[in-house]
Amino acid sequence: MLKKTALPADGNTHEPRLYRVVADRIQELIRNENIAAGERLPSERDLATKLSVSRASLREALIALELGGVIEVRGGSGVYVSELPEPAEADLPEAGPGPFEVLSARRLIESEIAAIAARVATDSAIDAILKAVEEMEKHHANYSSNEQADRNFHLAIARATGNSALVGSLNYLWDQRGRLWHKLKEHFQTEELRQETLKDHRRILEAIAAHDPAAARKAMRAHLERVTRTFSRG
């Protein structure tokens, strides 16, 4: 039987991140159930039920274990043990917030940033947001250029508020998009998601240009909620 592991307390930086706790429990399950290298783990749905965790937390943990070399995620096939975890746990990546923590914070903060921008954005600020949208569309097929244009879009909206503290907060959140985020995106980013992102950005831009705070808030929240659903459910 798997031992119950206490979840990290909010604000206690000495506690491990939730995805690392779940990753430890997955490694414990592999050992306890003698799942050998090359063998398939239970489905994500079954693992989430067995460990009593959300699909989002489970998915972050699996990506961390993949980066640590413990498992291999094979698209359309499942998750396989690539090497047996030793009693000394796998070298998991980074101890910062997980991708879904960052997305949750962004939904809260960026929805209001968009609303403020819609109220106070100048014509030049709106032009800067438009330029970022056009750059993202132009570099649609280039991952690194598209990623930078995406960041520029969101930062242009923050700058449109005229509040440098909000710009700094958003820069911090984007800097948390580390190895876990990029691996998650690699697995679950699709052409459909990229196209939907472009449409989302156009809707956000249109609401800000129309100086409609409610519509801008709604459009930004819908965008980030859709990204969260896609990455958590696949």
Buried (B, 14 or more C-beta within 10 A) or exposed (E): EEEEBEEBEEEEEEBBBBBBBBBBBBBBBBEEEEBEEEEBBBEBEEBBEBBEBBBBBBBBBBBBBBBBEBBBBEEEEBBBBBEEBEEEBBEBBBEEBBBBBBBBBBBEBBBBBBBBBBEBBEEEBBEBBBBBBEBBEEBBEEBEBBBBBBBBBBBBBBBBBBBEEBBEBBEEBBEBBBEBBBBBBEBBBEEEBBEBBBEBBBBBBEBBBEBBBEBBBBBBBBBBEBBBEBBBEE
